[in-house]
Amino acid sequence: MAFKLKTFIQKIIYQFRLDLFAEQISQSRYTKAKLFRIRKIILKNFFKDFLLITAGIFAAGFGLKGFLLANQFIDGGVTGISLLITSLSGVPLWQIILLVNIPFIFLGYQIMGLPFAAKSTMAITGLSLCLALVNFPMVTNEKVLIAVFGGIFLGAGIGLAIRGGSVIDGTEVLAIYLSRKASITIGDIVLAINCIIFSLAAYLLSVETALYSIITYMVASRMLDFVVEGIEEYIGVTIITSHRQEMLEMITRIMGRGVTVYEGKSGYGKRGGTREVEIIYTVITRLEIGKLKTEIEKIAPEAFVVMNPVKEIKGGLIKKRPFTL
C-alpha cells in the first residue's frame, strides 16, 4: 500500500513537472515570437523613416540650390534665416544651415526627446552634405517659377522629413518651446518670426525679393501641409437620432464604414431635463460627405449631425472600398 501511494505521488510530481516544462516552453515561444514581431516593426519603421528623410533631404536640397539660392530668394523660418545670412555674407549655405540649426536640435531634445533629436541631427547633417556635394542644375530664370517651384520642392522636403520623425527646419520646435513659456499659440509665434524675417529681407535685400519670398513661403507651407496630412482629408461624423438601427445599417452597408455607438444623455427643456440616447460616430473621407448627407436625409431629416476634421487615422474600414447595393 505504501509502495502504491509513493508511486502515485511520484506520478503526480512527474506530471506537474511535465506540465510546468510545457508551459515554460509555450511562454518561451510566445515571448520569442512577440520579441521578433516587435523587432520587425521597429526595423520596418526605421527603414521607412530613413527613406522619407532621405527623400526629404534631396527634395529640399533641389528646392534650395536649384531655385532659391542663385536668385537670393528666401523662405520663412530657420531656412529663411539661413538663406538670408548666406545672401548677405557669402558663406556657403550648407555651413549656415548646419550652424543655425544646432540650437534647435538641443531644444528638440528637451521638448521631444532623444530619438527626435537624433533623427533631426541626421536629417540636418544630410541636408548640409547634400548642398555641399550634389550639383543641382539651375532650372529656370523666371522669378515667378523660381518662387513657386522652389517653394514646392522645399515644402515637400520639409514635409517628408516630418513624416520621417525629424525636422530640417527648427521653426516649429522654437514655436512649441516659446508657446510653453508664454500664453501665445504656436501659429502666432510662427507668424511673428516670419514677419520679422521678411521685413529684414525687404530692408537688407529688396522689397521685390521679399515679395517673391513671401510667395515661396506660402507655397512651401501649403505643400508641407499636403505632404504631412496626405491627399485624403478625413471627417469625423457624430449622429444623434432615434432611428439608430437604420442609421447603423446605412453606415455599414451603403457607406461601407465602421461605426462606434456611445451611450450618452441628451439635455432638453427649460429645466434641463435629460434622457438616455445612443450616439453614433464614424469617420469618412471628404469626398463622401455629400453621399452621407443624402443617406441621412433619407432616413432621419431631423437627425442631429456634427462633422469635425480628423488629421489622421489608423485601422478600421476607412481605407476599404465601400459596399454598394
ChimeraX attribute file (.defattr): number of C-alpha atoms within 10 A of each C-alpha:
attribute: neighborCount
match mode: 1-to-1
recipient: residues
	/A:1	6
	/A:2	7
	/A:3	8
	/A:4	9
	/A:5	10
	/A:6	11
	/A:7	12
	/A:8	12
	/A:9	12
	/A:10	12
	/A:11	12
	/A:12	12
	/A:13	12
	/A:14	12
	/A:15	12
	/A:16	12
	/A:17	12
	/A:18	12
	/A:19	12
	/A:20	12
	/A:21	12
	/A:22	12
	/A:23	12
	/A:24	12
	/A:25	12
	/A:26	12
	/A:27	12
	/A:28	12
	/A:29	12
	/A:30	12
	/A:31	12
	/A:32	12
	/A:33	12
	/A:34	12
	/A:35	12
	/A:36	12
	/A:37	12
	/A:38	12
	/A:39	12
	/A:40	12
	/A:41	11
	/A:42	12
	/A:43	12
	/A:44	12
	/A:45	13
	/A:46	14
	/A:47	12
	/A:48	14
	/A:49	20
	/A:50	18
	/A:51	15
	/A:52	20
	/A:53	31
	/A:54	20
	/A:55	18
	/A:56	29
	/A:57	28
	/A:58	21
	/A:59	23
	/A:60	27
	/A:61	27
	/A:62	25
	/A:63	26
	/A:64	24
	/A:65	21
	/A:66	21
	/A:67	29
	/A:68	25
	/A:69	19
	/A:70	13
	/A:71	16
	/A:72	18
	/A:73	28
	/A:74	32
	/A:75	32
	/A:76	26
	/A:77	22
	/A:78	22
	/A:79	22
	/A:80	21
	/A:81	22
	/A:82	25
	/A:83	26
	/A:84	25
	/A:85	18
	/A:86	19
	/A:87	21
	/A:88	11
	/A:89	9
	/A:90	10
	/A:91	13
	/A:92	16
	/A:93	22
	/A:94	22
	/A:95	16
	/A:96	18
	/A:97	25
	/A:98	18
	/A:99	14
	/A:100	17
	/A:101	23
	/A:102	15
	/A:103	12
	/A:104	24
	/A:105	27
	/A:106	16
	/A:107	18
	/A:108	26
	/A:109	17
	/A:110	13
	/A:111	16
	/A:112	13
	/A:113	12
	/A:114	14
	/A:115	13
	/A:116	19
	/A:117	22
	/A:118	15
	/A:119	21
	/A:120	28
	/A:121	22
	/A:122	18
	/A:123	26
	/A:124	26
	/A:125	19
	/A:126	21
	/A:127	25
	/A:128	22
	/A:129	16
	/A:130	20
	/A:131	23
	/A:132	15
	/A:133	10
	/A:134	12
	/A:135	12
	/A:136	16
	/A:137	10
	/A:138	14
	/A:139	12
	/A:140	12
	/A:141	11
	/A:142	10
	/A:143	14
	/A:144	13
	/A:145	14
	/A:146	26
	/A:147	28
	/A:148	21
	/A:149	21
	/A:150	32
	/A:151	31
	/A:152	23
	/A:153	25
	/A:154	31
	/A:155	30
	/A:156	29
	/A:157	31
	/A:158	29
	/A:159	29
	/A:160	27
	/A:161	32
	/A:162	22
	/A:163	18
	/A:164	26
	/A:165	20
	/A:166	27
	/A:167	30
	/A:168	32
	/A:169	25
	/A:170	22
	/A:171	21
	/A:172	18
	/A:173	20
	/A:174	22
	/A:175	21
	/A:176	19
	/A:177	17
	/A:178	15
	/A:179	16
	/A:180	12
	/A:181	9
	/A:182	8
	/A:183	8
	/A:184	13
	/A:185	13
	/A:186	19
	/A:187	12
	/A:188	12
	/A:189	18
	/A:190	17
	/A:191	14
	/A:192	12
	/A:193	17
	/A:194	21
	/A:195	15
	/A:196	13
	/A:197	20
	/A:198	26
	/A:199	15
	/A:200	16
	/A:201	24
	/A:202	16
	/A:203	10
	/A:204	14
	/A:205	17
	/A:206	13
	/A:207	15
	/A:208	12
	/A:209	20
	/A:210	23
	/A:211	18
	/A:212	18
	/A:213	27
	/A:214	21
	/A:215	21
	/A:216	27
	/A:217	26
	/A:218	18
	/A:219	22
	/A:220	28
	/A:221	20
	/A:222	14
	/A:223	21
	/A:224	24
	/A:225	15
	/A:226	16
	/A:227	18
	/A:228	19
	/A:229	16
	/A:230	12
	/A:231	9
	/A:232	13
	/A:233	15
	/A:234	22
	/A:235	21
	/A:236	16
	/A:237	19
	/A:238	17
	/A:239	19
	/A:240	21
	/A:241	20
	/A:242	14
	/A:243	11
	/A:244	18
	/A:245	9
	/A:246	13
	/A:247	22
	/A:248	20
	/A:249	13
	/A:250	17
	/A:251	23
	/A:252	16
	/A:253	15
	/A:254	16
	/A:255	21
	/A:256	19
	/A:257	21
	/A:258	17
	/A:259	17
	/A:260	12
	/A:261	15
	/A:262	10
	/A:263	9
	/A:264	12
	/A:265	13
	/A:266	13
	/A:267	12
	/A:268	10
	/A:269	7
	/A:270	6
	/A:271	7
	/A:272	8
	/A:273	10
	/A:274	12
	/A:275	9
	/A:276	10
	/A:277	16
	/A:278	17
	/A:279	19
	/A:280	20
	/A:281	20
	/A:282	20
	/A:283	24
	/A:284	25
	/A:285	15
	/A:286	13
	/A:287	12
	/A:288	13
	/A:289	14
	/A:290	9
	/A:291	12
	/A:292	17
	/A:293	12
	/A:294	11
	/A:295	16
	/A:296	20
	/A:297	12
	/A:298	10
	/A:299	15
	/A:300	16
	/A:301	12
	/A:302	11
	/A:303	15
	/A:304	12
	/A:305	14
	/A:306	12
	/A:307	15
	/A:308	11
	/A:309	14
	/A:310	15
	/A:311	13
	/A:312	12
	/A:313	10
	/A:314	7
	/A:315	7
	/A:316	11
	/A:317	16
	/A:318	18
	/A:319	13
	/A:320	9
	/A:321	10
	/A:322	15
	/A:323	12
	/A:324	8
	/A:325	6
